[in-house]
Amino acid sequence: MSERTTALVTGANKGIGYEITRGLGALGWSVGVGARDEKRRAAAVERLCADGVDAFGVPLDVTDDASVSAAARLIEERSGRLDVLVNNAAITGGMPQEPTRVDPATVLKVVETNVIGVIRVTNAMLPLLRRSAAPRIVNMSSSVGSLTRQSAPDADRTAGPVAVAYAPSKTFLNAVTLQYVRELSGTNILINAGCPGYVATDLNGFQGVRTPEQGAAIAIELATLPDDGPTGKFFNDAGVVPW
């Protein structure tokens, strides 16, 4: 059993997830690289270990019950508990996503990964998180999921493109986050949503203006909150994001 603080990051073989893993590993933590692609996962673990990170691969498809259950068993056998869960895995569903043009199957596919996947993984990992002295759950969201920003007069400038699958999936995720906060109120589990900003990743064709390392910073901050830190909030690097 590992005596180190143990974290699991989903969607961790590249981009923001990889940098979250690297950042938590730099703290001396043992970090599970959750990813469904075996070759990319192994390559990420190899790179991280070469940089001195105590990284280990976790085969994980957030849309598959059996895969998630197996991931929970792997972490239990290796560490006996889980201290931090970062739900980072997400898809955009591709563009265009105007509501009058979208294939409803696209919406379902995005929600399955971005929302149901978070519920599936969180519920599987909760028994392990409850064994931690300072459990933290970080749900990687986006400011495009903010209803306040989507309904603002300048939404075309500040809320991203019209995207009836991706943006509402993050709104849904935010709502789900708050329901977990309500249910787990009174426990020592701190649960927050984080927005990485517009990061250059393959999700947006590398059009973003921030680096993955910059995008990972908010997740690392929320993963390392003190015991009296906030819960049930939505943050980016500048502070609180309106729901």
C-alpha positions in Angstrom: 0.0 0.0 0.0 1.3 3.4 -0.9 2.0 5.9 1.9 2.1 8.7 -0.7 -0.8 10.9 -1.5 -2.6 9.2 -4.3 -4.5 10.8 -7.1 -6.3 9.7 -10.3 -6.6 11.9 -13.3 -8.9 10.8 -16.1 -8.0 11.6 -19.7 -4.4 12.0 -18.6 -2.4 10.7 -21.5 -2.1 14.1 -23.2 -3.0 17.8 -23.0 -4.4 19.3 -19.8 -4.8 15.9 -18.1 -1.1 15.1 -18.7 0.0 18.4 -17.2 -2.3 17.9 -14.2 -0.7 14.6 -13.6 2.8 16.1 -14.0 2.0 18.9 -11.7 0.6 16.7 -8.9 3.5 14.3 -9.4 6.0 17.2 -8.8 4.5 17.4 -5.3 5.7 13.9 -4.6 2.4 12.3 -5.1 1.6 9.0 -6.7 -0.6 9.7 -9.7 -2.7 7.3 -11.8 -2.7 8.1 -15.5 -6.3 7.3 -16.5 -6.7 6.7 -20.2 -8.3 4.2 -22.5 -5.7 4.1 -25.3 -3.1 1.6 -24.1 -0.2 2.9 -26.2 -0.7 6.6 -25.4 -1.2 5.7 -21.7 2.0 3.7 -21.6 4.0 6.4 -23.4 2.6 9.1 -21.0 3.6 7.0 -18.0 7.1 6.4 -19.4 7.6 10.2 -20.0 6.3 11.1 -16.5 8.5 8.5 -14.8 11.5 9.7 -16.7 10.8 13.2 -15.2 10.8 11.7 -11.7 7.0 11.4 -11.3 5.6 8.4 -9.5 3.1 7.7 -12.2 1.2 4.5 -12.9 -1.1 3.6 -15.7 -4.8 3.1 -15.1 -6.8 1.5 -18.1 -9.9 3.6 -18.0 -12.8 4.2 -20.4 -15.2 6.5 -18.5 -18.1 5.3 -20.6 -17.7 1.7 -19.6 -18.9 0.3 -16.3 -16.5 -2.7 -16.3 -13.5 -0.5 -17.1 -14.3 1.9 -14.3 -14.8 -0.9 -11.8 -11.5 -2.4 -12.8 -9.8 0.9 -12.4 -11.2 1.2 -8.8 -9.9 -2.3 -8.0 -6.4 -1.4 -9.4 -6.1 1.7 -7.2 -7.4 -0.2 -4.2 -4.9 -3.0 -4.7 -2.0 -0.5 -5.3 -2.7 2.2 -2.8 -5.6 1.2 -0.5 -7.3 4.5 -0.9 -7.6 7.5 -3.2 -6.9 11.1 -2.0 -7.7 13.1 -5.1 -9.9 12.5 -8.1 -9.6 14.8 -11.1 -12.4 14.2 -13.6 -10.7 15.6 -16.7 -11.8 13.3 -19.6 -14.0 15.1 -22.1 -14.9 15.3 -25.7 -16.4 18.2 -27.8 -18.4 16.1 -30.2 -17.1 18.1 -33.2 -18.5 21.1 -34.9 -20.9 22.5 -36.1 -23.2 22.2 -33.2 -26.0 24.7 -33.9 -29.1 23.2 -32.3 -31.1 23.3 -35.5 -28.4 21.3 -37.3 -27.0 18.9 -34.7 -27.5 15.2 -34.8 -29.1 14.3 -31.4 -26.8 11.3 -31.2 -23.9 13.8 -30.9 -25.4 15.3 -27.9 -25.9 11.9 -26.3 -22.3 10.9 -27.0 -20.9 14.1 -25.4 -23.1 13.8 -22.3 -22.1 10.2 -21.9 -18.5 11.1 -21.6 -18.6 14.6 -20.1 -21.4 14.0 -17.5 -22.3 10.4 -17.1 -18.7 9.4 -17.2 -18.0 11.7 -14.3 -20.8 10.2 -12.3 -19.7 6.7 -13.1 -16.1 7.3 -12.1 -16.9 9.4 -9.0 -19.3 6.8 -7.6 -16.7 4.0 -8.2 -14.0 5.9 -6.5 -16.0 7.3 -3.6 -15.4 4.3 -1.3 -11.6 4.8 -1.8 -11.9 8.6 -1.3 -13.7 8.1 2.0 -10.6 6.3 3.3 -8.5 9.5 2.8 -7.8 12.0 5.5 -8.3 14.9 3.0 -10.3 13.8 -0.1 -10.7 16.2 -3.0 -12.8 15.9 -6.2 -12.0 18.3 -9.0 -14.4 18.3 -12.0 -12.8 20.0 -15.0 -15.6 22.2 -16.5 -15.5 25.2 -18.7 -16.8 28.8 -18.5 -18.8 28.0 -21.7 -21.0 26.0 -19.3 -21.9 29.1 -17.3 -25.5 30.0 -17.9 -24.7 33.5 -16.7 -22.2 34.0 -19.5 -24.2 32.2 -22.1 -27.2 34.5 -21.4 -25.1 37.7 -21.3 -25.6 40.3 -24.1 -22.0 39.8 -25.2 -22.2 36.0 -25.2 -20.9 35.7 -28.8 -17.6 37.2 -27.6 -17.3 35.7 -24.1 -19.2 32.3 -24.2 -17.6 30.6 -27.2 -19.4 29.4 -30.3 -22.9 28.1 -30.3 -22.4 24.4 -29.3 -25.6 22.6 -28.2 -23.7 19.4 -27.2 -20.4 20.6 -25.6 -21.5 23.8 -23.8 -24.6 22.4 -22.2 -22.7 19.3 -21.2 -20.5 21.5 -19.0 -23.6 23.2 -17.6 -24.9 19.8 -16.8 -21.6 18.9 -15.2 -21.7 22.0 -13.0 -25.2 21.0 -11.9 -24.1 17.5 -11.1 -21.2 18.9 -9.1 -23.5 20.8 -6.9 -25.7 17.8 -6.3 -22.7 15.9 -5.1 -21.8 18.8 -2.8 -25.3 18.7 -1.3 -25.3 15.0 -0.8 -21.8 14.9 0.7 -22.3 18.0 2.9 -20.9 17.3 6.3 -18.2 15.1 5.1 -14.5 16.1 4.6 -14.7 15.7 0.8 -14.2 19.0 -0.9 -15.7 19.1 -4.4 -15.2 21.9 -6.9 -15.4 22.6 -10.6 -12.5 24.2 -12.4 -12.2 26.0 -15.8 -8.8 25.7 -17.5 -9.4 28.6 -19.9 -9.0 28.4 -23.7 -6.2 26.0 -23.9 -4.5 24.8 -27.1 -5.4 21.1 -27.3 -6.6 18.7 -29.9 -10.2 19.4 -28.6 -10.1 22.8 -30.4 -7.6 22.0 -33.1 -4.9 23.7 -31.0 -6.5 27.1 -31.5 -6.5 28.0 -27.8 -4.4 30.8 -26.4 -3.2 29.0 -23.2 -0.7 26.2 -22.7 -1.8 22.9 -21.2 0.4 23.7 -18.3 -1.4 26.9 -17.7 -4.7 25.1 -18.0 -3.7 22.5 -15.5 -3.0 25.1 -12.8 -6.6 25.4 -11.5 -6.9 21.7 -11.1 -3.7 21.5 -9.1 -4.9 24.4 -6.9 -8.2 22.7 -6.2 -6.6 19.3 -5.7 -4.4 20.8 -2.9 -6.9 22.8 -1.0 -6.5 23.0 2.8 -9.1 21.3 5.0 -10.9 24.6 5.5 -10.9 25.3 1.7 -14.0 26.0 -0.3 -16.4 23.4 -1.7 -19.2 23.7 -4.2 -17.6 26.5 -6.1 -16.6 27.1 -9.8 -13.2 28.6 -10.3 -10.7 29.7 -12.9 -7.3 31.3 -12.4 -8.9 34.7 -11.8 -11.3 33.5 -9.1 -14.9 32.4 -9.0 -16.8 31.8 -12.2 -20.5 32.5 -12.1 -22.6 29.3 -12.5 
